[in-house]
């Protein structure tokens, strides 16, 4: 029996997880595209990342800054707004960081594309927006 190769996005088997999308299959929904794009960052698949980026927001090229990706957590997938909220953890220069993003996706010509993202202002040590300081 062939040994399974774990998928960078956290799936048990790359060949049946993000592998087929990297090989050209269209992702069936925004969340699967999001996972496959995270895996593509881990594997530095620049062509795949650019190909799944909507032309209106796509950069000319990507710069992989030497980050080491540590893991992906999908927080929320909203079908009605085509958004996926996630937290990705990575290390750069030995320091750990966390990226919290709400990504927007669009469906065009039978495929999903990454459009853009916003970064909710929440970090573990920041106060919730409407909490008042202790008196
Ligand atoms: Zn995967």
Backbone and ligand atoms as CSV (ligand in chain L), in Angstrom:
chain,resi,resn,atom,element,x,y,z
A,1,UNK,N,N,0.842,-1.189,0.000
A,1,UNK,CA,C,0.000,0.000,0.000
A,1,UNK,C,C,0.877,1.239,0.000
A,2,UNK,N,N,0.532,2.183,-0.843
A,2,UNK,CA,C,1.322,3.402,-0.933
A,2,UNK,C,C,1.174,4.219,0.339
A,3,UNK,N,N,2.268,4.834,0.708
A,3,UNK,CA,C,2.252,5.650,1.907
A,3,UNK,C,C,1.574,6.980,1.582
A,4,UNK,N,N,0.674,7.412,2.450
A,4,UNK,CA,C,-0.008,8.681,2.221
A,4,UNK,C,C,0.929,9.842,2.549
A,5,UNK,N,N,0.837,10.852,1.718
A,5,UNK,CA,C,1.621,12.056,1.964
A,5,UNK,C,C,0.661,13.106,2.514
A,6,UNK,N,N,0.852,13.518,3.763
A,6,UNK,CA,C,-0.103,14.465,4.345
A,6,UNK,C,C,-0.165,15.764,3.547
A,7,UNK,N,N,-1.336,16.363,3.497
A,7,UNK,CA,C,-1.496,17.610,2.759
A,7,UNK,C,C,-1.079,18.793,3.641
A,8,UNK,N,N,-0.402,19.786,3.064
A,8,UNK,CA,C,0.010,20.950,3.860
A,8,UNK,C,C,-1.155,21.650,4.562
A,9,UNK,N,N,-2.374,21.563,4.003
A,9,UNK,CA,C,-3.508,22.278,4.596
A,9,UNK,C,C,-4.043,21.564,5.830
A,10,UNK,N,N,-3.531,20.363,6.117
A,10,UNK,CA,C,-3.996,19.623,7.285
A,10,UNK,C,C,-4.739,18.352,6.918
A,11,UNK,N,N,-5.033,18.178,5.643
A,11,UNK,CA,C,-5.700,16.960,5.186
A,11,UNK,C,C,-4.764,15.771,5.279
A,12,UNK,N,N,-5.321,14.544,5.391
A,12,UNK,CA,C,-4.490,13.362,5.589
A,12,UNK,C,C,-3.726,12.918,4.339
A,13,UNK,N,N,-4.182,13.291,3.172
A,13,UNK,CA,C,-3.604,12.736,1.956
A,13,UNK,C,C,-3.572,13.794,0.846
A,14,UNK,N,N,-2.362,14.279,0.539
A,14,UNK,CA,C,-2.231,15.330,-0.479
A,14,UNK,C,C,-2.852,14.914,-1.817
A,15,UNK,N,N,-2.687,13.637,-2.207
A,15,UNK,CA,C,-3.145,13.165,-3.509
A,15,UNK,C,C,-4.662,13.225,-3.661
A,16,UNK,N,N,-5.396,13.189,-2.529
A,16,UNK,CA,C,-6.847,13.283,-2.645
A,16,UNK,C,C,-7.365,14.565,-1.995
A,17,UNK,N,N,-6.456,15.439,-1.573
A,17,UNK,CA,C,-6.870,16.704,-0.933
A,17,UNK,C,C,-6.603,17.848,-1.904
A,18,UNK,N,N,-5.517,18.567,-1.738
A,18,UNK,CA,C,-5.253,19.724,-2.598
A,18,UNK,C,C,-4.517,19.358,-3.886
A,19,UNK,N,N,-3.909,18.169,-3.930
A,19,UNK,CA,C,-3.152,17.752,-5.111
A,19,UNK,C,C,-3.905,17.888,-6.423
A,20,UNK,N,N,-5.146,17.354,-6.504
A,20,UNK,CA,C,-5.882,17.438,-7.772
A,20,UNK,C,C,-6.139,18.876,-8.232
A,21,UNK,N,N,-6.335,19.800,-7.285
A,21,UNK,CA,C,-6.562,21.199,-7.674
A,21,UNK,C,C,-5.272,21.797,-8.227
A,22,UNK,N,N,-4.146,21.452,-7.578
A,22,UNK,CA,C,-2.860,21.937,-8.081
A,22,UNK,C,C,-2.574,21.379,-9.469
A,23,UNK,N,N,-3.161,20.202,-9.760
A,23,UNK,CA,C,-2.938,19.584,-11.069
A,23,UNK,C,C,-3.920,20.099,-12.116
A,24,UNK,N,N,-4.874,20.959,-11.717
A,24,UNK,CA,C,-5.740,21.576,-12.715
A,24,UNK,C,C,-7.233,21.391,-12.519
A,25,UNK,N,N,-7.653,20.518,-11.595
A,25,UNK,CA,C,-9.090,20.368,-11.348
A,25,UNK,C,C,-9.634,21.649,-10.718
A,26,UNK,N,N,-10.855,22.061,-11.125
A,26,UNK,CA,C,-11.429,23.238,-10.469
A,26,UNK,C,C,-11.873,22.915,-9.038
A,27,UNK,N,N,-11.595,23.796,-8.101
A,27,UNK,CA,C,-12.046,23.593,-6.725
A,27,UNK,C,C,-13.564,23.774,-6.680
A,28,UNK,N,N,-14.281,22.895,-5.957
A,28,UNK,CA,C,-15.751,22.942,-5.968
A,28,UNK,C,C,-16.350,24.093,-5.170
A,29,UNK,N,N,-15.622,24.654,-4.245
A,29,UNK,CA,C,-16.176,25.779,-3.493
A,29,UNK,C,C,-15.032,26.648,-2.963
A,30,UNK,N,N,-15.437,27.775,-2.379
A,30,UNK,CA,C,-14.442,28.758,-1.943
A,30,UNK,C,C,-13.519,28.190,-0.869
A,31,UNK,N,N,-14.085,27.378,0.026
A,31,UNK,CA,C,-13.245,26.864,1.104
A,31,UNK,C,C,-12.165,25.912,0.581
A,32,UNK,N,N,-12.541,25.050,-0.385
A,32,UNK,CA,C,-11.538,24.137,-0.948
A,32,UNK,C,C,-10.466,24.920,-1.695
A,33,UNK,N,N,-10.890,25.989,-2.369
A,33,UNK,CA,C,-9.897,26.804,-3.064
A,33,UNK,C,C,-8.953,27.461,-2.049
A,34,UNK,N,N,-9.546,27.960,-0.970
A,34,UNK,CA,C,-8.729,28.582,0.081
A,34,UNK,C,C,-7.685,27.608,0.610
A,35,UNK,N,N,-8.108,26.375,0.908
A,35,UNK,CA,C,-7.170,25.367,1.429
A,35,UNK,C,C,-6.075,25.083,0.411
A,36,UNK,N,N,-6.488,24.956,-0.857
A,36,UNK,CA,C,-5.491,24.605,-1.876
A,36,UNK,C,C,-4.515,25.760,-2.091
A,37,UNK,N,N,-4.997,26.996,-1.875
A,37,UNK,CA,C,-4.085,28.126,-2.011
A,37,UNK,C,C,-3.117,28.187,-0.835
A,38,UNK,N,N,-3.598,27.848,0.348
A,38,UNK,CA,C,-2.677,27.772,1.490
A,38,UNK,C,C,-1.595,26.724,1.201
A,39,UNK,N,N,-2.017,25.541,0.743
A,39,UNK,CA,C,-1.049,24.487,0.416
A,39,UNK,C,C,-0.075,24.958,-0.656
A,40,UNK,N,N,-0.587,25.747,-1.598
A,40,UNK,CA,C,0.285,26.247,-2.668
A,40,UNK,C,C,1.327,27.221,-2.117
A,41,UNK,N,N,0.952,27.992,-1.083
A,41,UNK,CA,C,1.955,28.849,-0.442
A,41,UNK,C,C,3.034,27.996,0.219
A,42,UNK,N,N,2.595,26.922,0.884
A,42,UNK,CA,C,3.561,26.042,1.547
A,42,UNK,C,C,4.505,25.434,0.518
A,43,UNK,N,N,3.945,25.016,-0.618
A,43,UNK,CA,C,4.740,24.340,-1.644
A,43,UNK,C,C,5.366,25.317,-2.640
A,44,UNK,N,N,5.107,26.620,-2.434
A,44,UNK,CA,C,5.620,27.678,-3.309
A,44,UNK,C,C,5.223,27.464,-4.770
A,45,UNK,N,N,3.944,27.201,-4.978
A,45,UNK,CA,C,3.426,27.007,-6.335
A,45,UNK,C,C,2.923,28.351,-6.850
A,46,UNK,N,N,3.848,29.172,-7.294
A,46,UNK,CA,C,3.482,30.526,-7.702
A,46,UNK,C,C,2.472,30.526,-8.850
A,47,UNK,N,N,2.663,29.653,-9.833
A,47,UNK,CA,C,1.752,29.619,-10.978
A,47,UNK,C,C,0.321,29.334,-10.544
A,48,UNK,N,N,0.174,28.399,-9.596
A,48,UNK,CA,C,-1.163,28.059,-9.129
A,48,UNK,C,C,-1.795,29.239,-8.393
A,49,UNK,N,N,-1.014,29.895,-7.562
A,49,UNK,CA,C,-1.543,31.031,-6.807
A,49,UNK,C,C,-1.980,32.153,-7.749
A,50,UNK,N,N,-1.201,32.410,-8.774
A,50,UNK,CA,C,-1.563,33.474,-9.713
A,50,UNK,C,C,-2.765,33.058,-10.558
A,51,UNK,N,N,-2.829,31.776,-10.924
A,51,UNK,CA,C,-3.930,31.295,-11.762
A,51,UNK,C,C,-5.264,31.309,-11.031
A,52,UNK,N,N,-5.231,31.240,-9.707
A,52,UNK,CA,C,-6.477,31.224,-8.940
A,52,UNK,C,C,-6.766,32.588,-8.316
A,53,UNK,N,N,-6.063,33.598,-8.766
A,53,UNK,CA,C,-6.232,34.972,-8.289
A,53,UNK,C,C,-7.058,35.699,-9.335
A,54,UNK,N,N,-8.115,36.384,-8.932
A,54,UNK,CA,C,-8.950,37.071,-9.909
A,54,UNK,C,C,-8.134,38.146,-10.632
A,55,UNK,N,N,-8.360,38.256,-11.950
A,55,UNK,CA,C,-7.527,39.164,-12.760
A,55,UNK,C,C,-7.602,40.610,-12.273
A,56,UNK,N,N,-8.715,40.989,-11.627
A,56,UNK,CA,C,-8.849,42.386,-11.198
A,56,UNK,C,C,-7.930,42.742,-10.033
A,57,UNK,N,N,-7.470,41.740,-9.297
A,57,UNK,CA,C,-6.624,42.028,-8.129
A,57,UNK,C,C,-5.294,41.269,-8.159
A,58,UNK,N,N,-5.055,40.528,-9.220
A,58,UNK,CA,C,-3.879,39.649,-9.274
A,58,UNK,C,C,-2.570,40.450,-9.387
A,59,UNK,N,N,-1.589,40.130,-8.538
A,59,UNK,CA,C,-0.286,40.797,-8.695
A,59,UNK,C,C,0.478,40.185,-9.864
A,60,UNK,N,N,1.503,40.861,-10.317
A,60,UNK,CA,C,2.278,40.351,-11.455
A,60,UNK,C,C,3.085,39.119,-11.059
A,61,UNK,N,N,3.567,39.111,-9.840
A,61,UNK,CA,C,4.328,37.969,-9.371
A,61,UNK,C,C,4.263,37.939,-7.857
A,62,UNK,N,N,4.711,36.838,-7.285
A,62,UNK,CA,C,4.669,36.695,-5.838
A,62,UNK,C,C,6.076,36.616,-5.287
A,63,UNK,N,N,6.179,37.078,-4.076
A,63,UNK,CA,C,7.467,37.062,-3.420
A,63,UNK,C,C,7.340,36.167,-2.192
A,64,UNK,N,N,7.975,35.032,-2.222
A,64,UNK,CA,C,7.948,34.158,-1.050
A,64,UNK,C,C,9.093,34.604,-0.141
A,65,UNK,N,N,8.713,35.191,0.971
A,65,UNK,CA,C,9.707,35.865,1.814
A,65,UNK,C,C,10.452,34.924,2.749
A,66,UNK,N,N,10.450,33.649,2.460
A,66,UNK,CA,C,11.167,32.720,3.319
A,66,UNK,C,C,10.373,32.312,4.543
A,67,UNK,N,N,9.054,32.522,4.476
A,67,UNK,CA,C,8.255,32.133,5.638
A,67,UNK,C,C,8.074,30.620,5.676
A,68,UNK,N,N,7.980,30.101,6.901
A,68,UNK,CA,C,7.746,28.677,7.080
A,68,UNK,C,C,6.340,28.543,7.646
A,69,UNK,N,N,5.443,27.941,6.856
A,69,UNK,CA,C,4.045,27.848,7.263
A,69,UNK,C,C,3.866,26.720,8.263
A,70,UNK,N,N,3.107,27.008,9.304
A,70,UNK,CA,C,2.961,26.040,10.395
A,70,UNK,C,C,1.593,25.392,10.462
A,71,UNK,N,N,0.583,26.048,9.920
A,71,UNK,CA,C,-0.737,25.431,10.003
A,71,UNK,C,C,-1.847,26.371,9.605
A,72,UNK,N,N,-2.976,25.776,9.271
A,72,UNK,CA,C,-4.138,26.529,8.808
A,72,UNK,C,C,-5.359,26.128,9.623
A,73,UNK,N,N,-6.117,27.136,10.054
A,73,UNK,CA,C,-7.391,26.903,10.730
A,73,UNK,C,C,-8.478,27.652,9.983
A,74,UNK,N,N,-9.422,26.916,9.407
A,74,UNK,CA,C,-10.565,27.576,8.782
A,74,UNK,C,C,-11.559,27.896,9.889
A,75,UNK,N,N,-11.901,29.183,10.014
A,75,UNK,CA,C,-12.820,29.588,11.079
A,75,UNK,C,C,-14.262,29.572,10.609
A,76,UNK,N,N,-14.510,30.120,9.445
A,76,UNK,CA,C,-15.873,30.267,8.978
A,76,UNK,C,C,-15.896,30.287,7.468
A,77,UNK,N,N,-16.889,29.627,6.904
A,77,UNK,CA,C,-17.078,29.679,5.462
A,77,UNK,C,C,-18.496,30.170,5.234
A,78,UNK,N,N,-18.631,31.381,4.693
A,78,UNK,CA,C,-19.969,31.928,4.455
A,78,UNK,C,C,-20.285,31.832,2.979
A,79,UNK,N,N,-21.213,30.934,2.652
A,79,UNK,CA,C,-21.586,30.748,1.254
A,79,UNK,C,C,-22.243,31.978,0.658
A,80,UNK,N,N,-23.075,32.651,1.477
A,80,UNK,CA,C,-23.868,33.755,0.907
A,80,UNK,C,C,-22.989,34.931,0.522
A,81,UNK,N,N,-21.858,35.120,1.219
A,81,UNK,CA,C,-20.977,36.233,0.840
A,81,UNK,C,C,-19.688,35.751,0.185
A,82,UNK,N,N,-19.558,34.419,-0.011
A,82,UNK,CA,C,-18.348,33.848,-0.614
A,82,UNK,C,C,-17.092,34.262,0.142
A,83,UNK,N,N,-17.162,34.246,1.451
A,83,UNK,CA,C,-15.972,34.574,2.230
A,83,UNK,C,C,-15.544,33.377,3.072
A,84,UNK,N,N,-14.261,33.303,3.299
A,84,UNK,CA,C,-13.685,32.282,4.163
A,84,UNK,C,C,-12.789,32.990,5.169
A,85,UNK,N,N,-13.087,32.791,6.441
A,85,UNK,CA,C,-12.265,33.375,7.494
A,85,UNK,C,C,-11.316,32.302,8.000
A,86,UNK,N,N,-10.046,32.656,8.115
A,86,UNK,CA,C,-9.071,31.659,8.537
A,86,UNK,C,C,-7.950,32.308,9.338
A,87,UNK,N,N,-7.237,31.473,10.036
A,87,UNK,CA,C,-6.009,31.884,10.701
A,87,UNK,C,C,-4.911,30.961,10.206
A,88,UNK,N,N,-3.851,31.554,9.681
A,88,UNK,CA,C,-2.691,30.770,9.254
A,88,UNK,C,C,-1.517,31.177,10.128
A,89,UNK,N,N,-0.752,30.202,10.542
A,89,UNK,CA,C,0.412,30.486,11.386
A,89,UNK,C,C,1.682,30.216,10.597
A,90,UNK,N,N,2.655,31.085,10.766
A,90,UNK,CA,C,3.918,30.904,10.061
A,90,UNK,C,C,5.049,31.480,10.885
A,91,UNK,N,N,6.236,31.115,10.489
A,91,UNK,CA,C,7.447,31.582,11.152
A,91,UNK,C,C,8.291,32.284,10.129
A,92,UNK,N,N,8.854,33.400,10.524
A,92,UNK,CA,C,9.759,34.088,9.616
A,92,UNK,C,C,10.925,34.582,10.456
A,93,UNK,N,N,12.121,34.265,10.028
A,93,UNK,CA,C,13.308,34.623,10.800
A,93,UNK,C,C,13.254,34.113,12.226
A,94,UNK,N,N,12.664,32.934,12.424
A,94,UNK,CA,C,12.626,32.338,13.750
A,94,UNK,C,C,11.491,32.844,14.635
A,95,UNK,N,N,10.726,33.863,14.162
A,95,UNK,CA,C,9.623,34.383,14.965
A,95,UNK,C,C,8.289,33.894,14.424
A,96,UNK,N,N,7.395,33.497,15.330
A,96,UNK,CA,C,6.085,32.996,14.924
A,96,UNK,C,C,5.103,34.149,14.728
A,97,UNK,N,N,4.300,34.045,13.702
A,97,UNK,CA,C,3.277,35.045,13.421
A,97,UNK,C,C,1.972,34.332,13.142
A,98,UNK,N,N,0.918,35.133,13.185
A,98,UNK,CA,C,-0.365,34.557,12.865
A,98,UNK,C,C,-1.058,35.529,11.938
A,99,UNK,N,N,-1.640,35.006,10.884
A,99,UNK,CA,C,-2.336,35.836,9.917
A,99,UNK,C,C,-3.812,35.492,9.993
A,100,UNK,N,N,-4.611,36.484,10.349
A,100,UNK,CA,C,-6.052,36.304,10.456
A,100,UNK,C,C,-6.667,37.085,9.308
A,101,UNK,N,N,-7.330,36.386,8.412
A,101,UNK,CA,C,-7.846,37.056,7.222
A,101,UNK,C,C,-9.240,36.568,6.900
A,102,UNK,N,N,-10.067,37.491,6.395
A,102,UNK,CA,C,-11.338,37.092,5.790
A,102,UNK,C,C,-11.170,37.298,4.296
A,103,UNK,N,N,-11.063,36.196,3.584
A,103,UNK,CA,C,-10.825,36.258,2.148
A,103,UNK,C,C,-12.140,36.251,1.389
A,104,UNK,N,N,-12.182,37.026,0.316
A,104,UNK,CA,C,-13.358,37.021,-0.558
A,104,UNK,C,C,-13.023,36.293,-1.852
A,105,UNK,N,N,-13.982,35.521,-2.314
A,105,UNK,CA,C,-13.802,34.739,-3.533
A,105,UNK,C,C,-14.916,35.055,-4.515
A,106,UNK,N,N,-14.622,34.863,-5.792
A,106,UNK,CA,C,-15.658,35.025,-6.815
A,106,UNK,C,C,-15.677,33.786,-7.693
A,107,UNK,N,N,-16.860,33.478,-8.201
A,107,UNK,CA,C,-17.023,32.353,-9.109
A,107,UNK,C,C,-17.200,32.934,-10.510
A,108,UNK,N,N,-16.316,32.572,-11.419
A,108,UNK,CA,C,-16.374,33.110,-12.775
A,108,UNK,C,C,-15.901,32.044,-13.752
A,109,UNK,N,N,-16.615,31.904,-14.876
A,109,UNK,CA,C,-16.228,30.944,-15.915
A,109,UNK,C,C,-16.020,29.541,-15.363
A,110,UNK,N,N,-16.865,29.142,-14.420
A,110,UNK,CA,C,-16.810,27.774,-13.917
A,110,UNK,C,C,-15.730,27.503,-12.883
A,111,UNK,N,N,-15.051,28.540,-12.433
A,111,UNK,CA,C,-14.004,28.341,-11.438
A,111,UNK,C,C,-14.088,29.383,-10.329
A,112,UNK,N,N,-13.544,29.018,-9.186
A,112,UNK,CA,C,-13.442,29.962,-8.087
A,112,UNK,C,C,-12.109,30.690,-8.157
A,113,UNK,N,N,-12.179,31.979,-7.802
A,113,UNK,CA,C,-10.960,32.784,-7.762
A,113,UNK,C,C,-10.890,33.547,-6.440
A,114,UNK,N,N,-9.680,33.744,-5.964
A,114,UNK,CA,C,-9.453,34.613,-4.816
A,114,UNK,C,C,-9.572,36.054,-5.283
A,115,UNK,N,N,-10.355,36.867,-4.551
A,115,UNK,CA,C,-10.509,38.259,-4.947
A,115,UNK,C,C,-9.652,39.173,-4.061
A,116,UNK,N,N,-9.987,39.231,-2.791
A,116,UNK,CA,C,-9.176,40.035,-1.878
A,116,UNK,C,C,-9.482,39.599,-0.456
A,117,UNK,N,N,-8.859,40.277,0.470
A,117,UNK,CA,C,-9.076,39.880,1.852
A,117,UNK,C,C,-9.047,41.078,2.774
A,118,UNK,N,N,-9.696,40.928,3.912
A,118,UNK,CA,C,-9.550,41.956,4.932
A,118,UNK,C,C,-9.033,41.312,6.204
A,119,UNK,N,N,-8.414,42.147,7.009
A,119,UNK,CA,C,-7.750,41.644,8.201
A,119,UNK,C,C,-8.479,42.176,9.427
A,120,UNK,N,N,-9.311,41.342,10.056
A,120,UNK,CA,C,-10.039,41.820,11.225
A,120,UNK,C,C,-9.053,42.193,12.325
A,121,UNK,N,N,-9.320,43.322,12.973
A,121,UNK,CA,C,-8.406,43.791,14.019
A,121,UNK,C,C,-8.636,43.018,15.299
A,122,UNK,N,N,-8.167,41.793,15.313
A,122,UNK,CA,C,-8.300,41.035,16.552
A,122,UNK,C,C,-7.022,40.259,16.785
A,123,UNK,N,N,-6.412,40.511,17.883
A,123,UNK,CA,C,-5.268,39.707,18.266
A,123,UNK,C,C,-5.553,39.249,19.686
A,124,UNK,N,N,-4.880,38.219,20.139
A,124,UNK,CA,C,-5.229,37.646,21.442
A,124,UNK,C,C,-5.226,38.664,22.571
A,125,UNK,N,N,-4.365,39.708,22.483
A,125,UNK,CA,C,-4.304,40.642,23.603
A,125,UNK,C,C,-5.029,41.964,23.341
A,126,UNK,N,N,-5.796,42.083,22.271
A,126,UNK,CA,C,-6.544,43.325,22.076
A,126,UNK,C,C,-7.950,43.174,22.656
A,127,UNK,N,N,-8.521,44.310,23.040
A,127,UNK,CA,C,-9.847,44.279,23.668
A,127,UNK,C,C,-10.920,44.137,22.597
A,128,UNK,N,N,-12.008,43.494,22.878
A,128,UNK,CA,C,-13.112,43.487,21.924
A,128,UNK,C,C,-13.588,44.918,21.672
A,129,UNK,N,N,-14.153,45.207,20.499
A,129,UNK,CA,C,-14.446,46.583,20.093
A,129,UNK,C,C,-15.301,47.374,21.089
A,130,UNK,N,N,-16.281,46.763,21.721
A,130,UNK,CA,C,-17.150,47.581,22.570
A,130,UNK,C,C,-16.978,47.299,24.064
A,131,UNK,N,N,-15.814,46.865,24.440
A,131,UNK,CA,C,-15.597,46.686,25.879
A,131,UNK,C,C,-15.051,47.978,26.447
A,132,UNK,N,N,-15.482,48.319,27.603
A,132,UNK,CA,C,-14.975,49.561,28.201
A,132,UNK,C,C,-13.821,49.227,29.144
A,133,UNK,N,N,-12.923,50.161,29.288
A,133,UNK,CA,C,-11.784,49.892,30.180
A,133,UNK,C,C,-12.248,49.744,31.633
A,134,UNK,N,N,-11.573,48.944,32.413
A,134,UNK,CA,C,-11.982,48.789,33.819
A,134,UNK,C,C,-11.861,50.113,34.577
A,135,UNK,N,N,-12.836,50.387,35.427
A,135,UNK,CA,C,-12.824,51.665,36.165
A,135,UNK,C,C,-12.130,51.508,37.507
L,1,ZN,ZN,ZN,-5.193,19.980,1.324
